[in-house]
Amino acid sequence: MKIGMNAKLGMIIAVAGLALSSAAQVTTPPTQKPAPWPKETPQEPVTTRVETISAKEALEKGLLKTGDEAKKAEDEKNAGQPNAQPNAQPKPAPAPAEPAVTKQNAHSFFKEWERDGSGNVVRLDRPLHWAALERNTTIPADTRKKIETFIEQRRQKVEQTVVENIAQIRELDSGVIETFSMSDRTLLSKVNNAAKPFIALGSFPSELKKADLFTANNIQVHQTIVDDYRRLLIDEMKRSSGSEDNKQANGDYVARGMFFTLADEARQVYHWMLSDSAATAFDRVGTFGLAADVEPKVKDLFKQAKDAKDDSERIAKMREAVTFLTPEQTKALVEPVVRQASGAQKSSSAAAPTEGQ
């Protein structure tokens, strides 16, 4: 019995020992006290003293400058700066914008076309578009000088196109524009095809715009001037035929006016080419290979053209003469004029002093 009690006591002591050992292993060690923050060095209090003086005293001490002195100091300061602008003047106000031109007010920007004693518009001796420039008051003087050069170049292009399309220009100059009817589809197609090479040169005002010689206002006025001349021609055709109230006839007149505008520049240049050819045509008539019965008639007309008293009569005789010529013979007649003009232009350019000479 004693032995059993001792055994139980031993077991209790062993279990107690184990429990104490486990408790000793999980106990947290005491926390170390952190070092204190360094103490701030005490600062002496600062006392700010505010002193006020009058404007008079500030001027006397040189602390304040008058208006003139301040401006002078600023100018001296800016004098050493690379982009300084001493005594800079205020920028002038921008120029007023170009007045807008509309269909309603465009007529106030050009000179009206002249009429003859019968009230008909006076016929032009130069292309309509070129004549319209003279009446357009929206074109500045310095731009007009540049347009003169443009026209010289334009004429050379038209002349070359005439030579390359001599059959087409003869068709347009045959009187078909003044007589064709919209109801004749065959003739209308023929006129359309004849005009195509010259339409391809580009609209005159549009080409000026591309060359930076025309503004939107210039174009608006220019087109109004051209349309006004065409309207006067159409009114004249109506009066002369007595068909003002005939709608079908009026449609024909409008179409003729349209084709007149499209072909006018090429026809006028062609007439000038014929006129320039008159000086040598009589002497060259034998080189064109004319038929025996035709050559005397052509030779006589060439003689009359050469002796004509003015350019209008000269052109009329030359136009009559080329009706007896084929397109190729007509080309042989006028082509030397184009070559001569192109050669003169090249010689003039070559003779012009280059920059620095």
C-alpha positions as CSV (number, residue, x, y, z in Angstrom):
1,M,0.0,0.0,0.0
2,K,2.9,2.4,0.9
3,I,4.6,1.5,-2.3
4,G,1.5,2.4,-4.3
5,M,1.3,5.8,-2.6
6,N,4.9,6.5,-3.4
7,A,4.4,5.6,-7.0
8,K,1.5,7.9,-7.3
9,L,3.5,10.7,-5.6
10,G,6.4,10.2,-8.0
11,M,4.1,10.5,-11.0
12,I,2.5,13.7,-9.7
13,I,6.0,15.2,-9.1
14,A,7.1,14.2,-12.7
15,V,4.1,15.7,-14.3
16,A,4.5,18.9,-12.4
17,G,8.1,19.1,-13.5
18,L,7.2,18.7,-17.1
19,A,4.6,21.5,-16.8
20,L,7.1,23.9,-15.2
21,S,9.6,23.1,-17.9
22,S,7.1,23.9,-20.7
23,A,6.1,27.1,-19.1
24,A,9.7,28.2,-18.8
25,Q,10.1,27.7,-22.6
26,V,7.2,30.0,-23.8
27,T,7.7,32.9,-21.4
28,T,8.6,36.2,-23.3
29,P,11.8,38.0,-22.1
30,P,11.4,41.5,-20.6
31,T,11.2,44.4,-23.3
32,Q,14.2,46.7,-23.6
33,K,13.5,50.4,-22.9
34,P,14.0,52.5,-26.1
35,A,16.6,55.2,-26.2
36,P,15.1,58.7,-25.7
37,W,14.8,61.2,-28.7
38,P,17.6,63.8,-28.7
39,K,16.6,66.9,-27.0
40,E,16.2,70.1,-29.2
41,T,18.6,72.9,-28.7
42,P,16.6,75.8,-27.3
43,Q,16.5,78.9,-29.7
44,E,16.5,82.5,-28.7
45,P,13.3,84.3,-29.6
46,V,13.6,86.6,-32.7
47,T,12.1,90.1,-32.6
48,T,11.2,91.7,-36.0
49,R,11.3,95.4,-36.2
50,V,9.2,97.2,-38.8
51,E,10.2,100.7,-39.7
52,T,8.0,102.9,-41.8
53,I,9.1,106.0,-43.7
54,S,7.4,108.5,-45.9
55,A,7.5,108.6,-49.7
56,K,9.5,111.8,-49.5
57,E,12.2,110.2,-47.3
58,A,12.3,107.2,-49.6
59,L,12.9,109.4,-52.6
60,E,15.7,111.3,-50.7
61,K,17.4,108.0,-49.8
62,G,17.1,106.7,-53.3
63,L,14.8,103.9,-52.3
64,L,12.0,105.1,-54.7
65,K,12.4,106.3,-58.3
66,T,10.3,108.7,-60.2
67,G,8.6,107.6,-63.4
68,D,11.3,108.9,-65.7
69,E,14.1,107.4,-63.6
70,A,12.3,104.0,-63.5
71,K,11.9,104.0,-67.3
72,K,15.6,104.9,-67.8
73,A,16.6,102.1,-65.4
74,E,14.5,99.6,-67.3
75,D,15.9,100.7,-70.6
76,E,19.5,100.4,-69.3
77,K,18.6,96.9,-68.0
78,N,17.2,95.8,-71.3
79,A,20.1,97.3,-73.3
80,G,22.3,94.3,-72.5
81,Q,19.7,91.7,-73.4
82,P,19.9,90.0,-76.8
83,N,16.2,90.3,-77.5
84,A,15.6,93.5,-75.7
85,Q,13.3,96.1,-77.3
86,P,13.9,99.4,-75.5
87,N,11.3,102.0,-76.0
88,A,9.2,99.3,-77.7
89,Q,6.3,100.8,-79.5
90,P,2.8,99.2,-79.4
91,K,2.1,97.0,-82.4
92,P,-0.1,98.7,-85.1
93,A,-3.6,97.5,-85.4
94,P,-4.1,94.8,-88.1
95,A,-5.2,96.0,-91.5
96,P,-9.0,95.7,-92.0
97,A,-10.1,92.4,-93.6
98,E,-10.8,92.4,-97.3
99,P,-14.5,93.2,-97.8
100,A,-16.5,90.1,-98.7
101,V,-17.7,90.0,-102.3
102,T,-21.0,88.2,-103.0
103,K,-23.2,87.8,-106.0
104,Q,-25.4,90.6,-104.7
105,N,-22.6,93.3,-104.4
106,A,-20.1,92.0,-107.0
107,H,-21.3,94.5,-109.6
108,S,-19.9,97.4,-107.5
109,F,-16.4,96.1,-107.9
110,F,-16.0,96.4,-111.7
111,K,-16.5,98.7,-114.6
112,E,-19.5,98.1,-116.9
113,W,-19.0,96.9,-120.4
114,E,-19.3,99.5,-123.2
115,R,-22.3,99.5,-125.6
116,D,-22.5,100.7,-129.1
117,G,-25.1,103.1,-130.5
118,S,-27.6,100.2,-130.9
119,G,-27.2,99.2,-127.3
120,N,-25.2,96.1,-128.2
121,V,-22.0,95.2,-126.2
122,V,-18.9,96.3,-128.0
123,R,-17.0,93.3,-129.5
124,L,-13.6,92.5,-128.0
125,D,-10.3,92.3,-129.8
126,R,-8.8,90.1,-127.1
127,P,-9.9,87.1,-125.0
128,L,-12.9,87.8,-122.7
129,H,-11.1,86.6,-119.6
130,W,-8.1,88.9,-120.3
131,A,-10.4,91.9,-120.9
132,A,-12.3,91.1,-117.7
133,L,-9.0,91.6,-115.7
134,E,-8.9,95.2,-116.8
135,R,-12.3,95.9,-115.3
136,N,-11.8,94.1,-112.0
137,T,-11.1,96.7,-109.3
138,T,-10.3,94.2,-106.6
139,I,-6.9,93.4,-108.1
140,P,-4.0,95.3,-106.5
141,A,-1.5,97.1,-108.8
142,D,1.5,94.9,-107.8
143,T,-0.5,91.7,-108.6
144,R,-1.4,93.1,-112.0
145,K,2.3,93.2,-112.9
146,K,2.6,89.5,-112.0
147,I,-0.5,88.7,-114.0
148,E,1.1,90.2,-117.1
149,T,3.8,87.5,-116.9
150,F,1.2,84.9,-116.3
151,I,-0.7,85.9,-119.4
152,E,2.5,85.7,-121.5
153,Q,3.0,82.2,-120.4
154,R,-0.6,81.4,-120.8
155,R,-0.6,82.6,-124.4
156,Q,2.3,80.3,-125.2
157,K,0.4,77.3,-123.8
158,V,-2.7,78.2,-125.9
159,E,-0.6,78.7,-129.1
160,Q,1.0,75.3,-128.6
161,T,-2.4,73.6,-128.0
162,V,-3.8,75.3,-131.1
163,V,-0.9,73.8,-133.2
164,E,-1.5,70.4,-131.7
165,N,-5.2,70.6,-132.3
166,I,-5.5,72.6,-135.5
167,A,-8.5,70.6,-136.8
168,Q,-10.5,71.3,-133.5
169,I,-9.8,75.0,-133.5
170,R,-10.8,75.3,-137.2
171,E,-14.1,73.5,-136.2
172,L,-14.7,76.0,-133.4
173,D,-13.9,78.9,-135.7
174,S,-16.1,77.8,-138.5
175,G,-19.2,79.6,-137.2
176,V,-20.7,76.5,-135.6
177,I,-20.9,78.1,-132.1
178,E,-23.0,80.9,-133.4
179,T,-25.5,78.7,-135.2
180,F,-25.8,75.3,-133.5
181,S,-28.9,74.1,-131.8
182,M,-29.3,72.0,-128.7
183,S,-31.7,69.8,-130.6
184,D,-28.9,68.7,-133.0
185,R,-27.2,66.1,-130.8
186,T,-24.6,65.2,-133.5
187,L,-23.5,68.8,-133.9
188,L,-23.5,69.3,-130.1
189,S,-21.2,66.3,-129.7
190,K,-18.9,67.7,-132.4
191,V,-18.6,71.1,-130.6
192,N,-18.0,69.3,-127.3
193,N,-15.2,67.2,-128.7
194,A,-13.6,70.2,-130.5
195,A,-13.6,72.2,-127.2
196,K,-12.0,69.5,-125.0
197,P,-8.3,70.2,-125.7
198,F,-8.8,73.9,-124.8
199,I,-10.9,73.2,-121.7
200,A,-8.0,71.0,-120.6
201,L,-5.9,74.1,-120.3
202,G,-7.8,74.9,-117.1
203,S,-10.3,77.6,-116.2
204,F,-8.6,81.0,-116.4
205,P,-9.5,82.3,-113.0
206,S,-8.8,78.9,-111.4
207,E,-5.3,78.9,-112.9
208,L,-4.7,82.4,-111.5
209,K,-5.8,81.0,-108.1
210,K,-3.3,78.1,-108.4
211,A,-0.6,80.7,-109.1
212,D,-1.5,82.6,-105.9
213,L,-2.5,85.6,-108.1
214,F,-6.2,85.5,-107.4
215,T,-8.2,85.5,-104.1
216,A,-11.7,84.3,-103.6
217,N,-12.9,87.9,-104.0
218,N,-11.0,88.3,-107.2
219,I,-12.6,85.1,-108.6
220,Q,-16.1,86.1,-107.6
221,V,-15.8,89.5,-109.3
222,H,-14.0,88.1,-112.3
223,Q,-16.8,85.5,-112.9
224,T,-19.4,88.1,-112.5
225,I,-17.7,90.3,-115.2
226,V,-17.5,87.3,-117.6
227,D,-21.1,86.3,-117.0
228,D,-22.3,89.9,-117.5
229,Y,-20.6,90.0,-120.9
230,R,-22.1,86.7,-121.9
231,R,-25.6,87.8,-120.7
232,L,-25.3,90.9,-122.9
233,L,-24.4,88.7,-125.9
234,I,-27.4,86.4,-125.3
235,D,-29.7,89.4,-125.0
236,E,-28.4,90.7,-128.2
237,M,-29.0,87.4,-130.0
238,K,-32.6,87.3,-128.7
239,R,-33.3,90.9,-129.9
240,S,-31.8,90.4,-133.3
241,S,-33.8,87.2,-133.9
242,G,-37.0,88.5,-132.4
243,S,-37.4,85.4,-130.3
244,E,-37.3,86.7,-126.7
245,D,-40.3,84.6,-125.8
246,N,-39.3,81.4,-127.5
247,K,-38.1,79.1,-124.8
248,Q,-36.4,76.6,-127.1
249,A,-34.6,79.3,-129.0
250,N,-33.6,80.9,-125.7
251,G,-32.0,77.6,-124.6
252,D,-30.0,77.6,-127.8
253,Y,-28.7,81.1,-127.1
254,V,-27.7,80.2,-123.6
255,A,-25.8,77.2,-124.8
256,R,-24.1,79.3,-127.5
257,G,-23.1,81.8,-124.9
258,M,-21.6,79.0,-122.8
259,F,-19.5,77.6,-125.7
260,F,-18.5,81.1,-126.7
261,T,-16.9,81.5,-123.3
262,L,-15.2,78.1,-123.4
263,A,-13.7,78.6,-126.9
264,D,-13.1,82.3,-126.8
265,E,-9.6,82.4,-125.6
266,A,-8.3,79.7,-128.0
267,R,-10.1,81.3,-130.9
268,Q,-8.7,84.8,-130.2
269,V,-5.2,83.4,-129.9
270,Y,-5.7,81.5,-133.1
271,H,-6.8,84.7,-134.9
272,W,-3.6,86.4,-133.6
273,M,-1.6,83.5,-135.0
274,L,-3.2,84.0,-138.4
275,S,-2.6,87.7,-138.3
276,D,1.1,87.2,-137.5
277,S,1.4,84.7,-140.3
278,A,0.1,87.2,-142.8
279,A,3.6,88.9,-143.1
280,T,5.1,85.8,-144.8
281,A,2.1,83.8,-146.0
282,F,2.1,85.4,-149.5
283,D,5.7,84.5,-150.1
284,R,5.3,80.9,-148.7
285,V,2.1,80.0,-150.5
286,G,3.9,77.8,-152.9
287,T,5.2,75.6,-150.1
288,F,1.8,74.5,-148.8
289,G,1.1,72.1,-151.7
290,L,-2.2,73.7,-152.7
291,A,-4.2,72.5,-155.7
292,A,-3.7,74.4,-158.9
293,D,-7.2,75.8,-158.9
294,V,-7.0,76.8,-155.2
295,E,-3.6,78.4,-155.0
296,P,-4.5,81.6,-156.9
297,K,-7.5,82.3,-154.6
298,V,-5.4,81.7,-151.5
299,K,-2.5,83.8,-152.8
300,D,-4.9,86.7,-153.5
301,L,-6.4,86.6,-150.0
302,F,-2.9,86.4,-148.5
303,K,-2.0,89.5,-150.4
304,Q,-5.0,91.4,-149.2
305,A,-4.3,90.3,-145.6
306,K,-0.7,91.6,-145.9
307,D,-1.9,95.0,-147.2
308,A,-4.8,95.3,-144.7
309,K,-5.2,98.7,-143.1
310,D,-5.8,97.2,-139.6
311,D,-5.6,94.0,-137.7
312,S,-9.4,93.4,-137.9
313,E,-9.3,93.4,-141.7
314,R,-6.2,91.3,-141.7
315,I,-7.7,88.6,-139.5
316,A,-10.8,88.5,-141.6
317,K,-8.9,87.9,-144.9
318,M,-6.7,85.2,-143.3
319,R,-9.7,83.4,-141.9
320,E,-11.2,83.4,-145.3
321,A,-8.0,82.1,-146.9
322,V,-7.7,79.1,-144.5
323,T,-11.1,77.8,-145.5
324,F,-9.4,76.6,-148.7
325,L,-6.6,74.9,-146.7
326,T,-6.6,71.5,-145.0
327,P,-5.8,71.3,-141.3
328,E,-2.2,70.2,-142.0
329,Q,-1.7,73.1,-144.4
330,T,-3.1,75.5,-141.8
331,K,-0.7,74.0,-139.3
332,A,2.2,74.6,-141.7
333,L,1.0,78.2,-142.0
334,V,0.9,79.1,-138.3
335,E,3.5,76.8,-136.7
336,P,6.5,79.1,-137.6
337,V,4.9,81.9,-135.6
338,V,4.8,79.7,-132.5
339,R,8.4,78.5,-133.0
340,Q,9.6,82.0,-133.5
341,A,7.8,83.2,-130.3
342,S,9.1,80.3,-128.3
343,G,12.6,80.9,-129.6
344,A,12.4,84.7,-128.8
345,Q,11.3,83.8,-125.3
346,K,14.2,81.4,-124.7
347,S,16.7,83.9,-126.1
348,S,15.3,86.6,-123.8
349,S,15.6,84.3,-120.8
350,A,19.2,83.3,-121.8
351,A,20.2,86.9,-122.2
352,A,18.8,88.0,-118.9
353,P,21.6,88.5,-116.3
354,T,21.6,86.0,-113.6
355,E,21.7,86.9,-109.9
356,G,25.2,88.0,-108.9
357,Q,26.3,89.1,-112.4
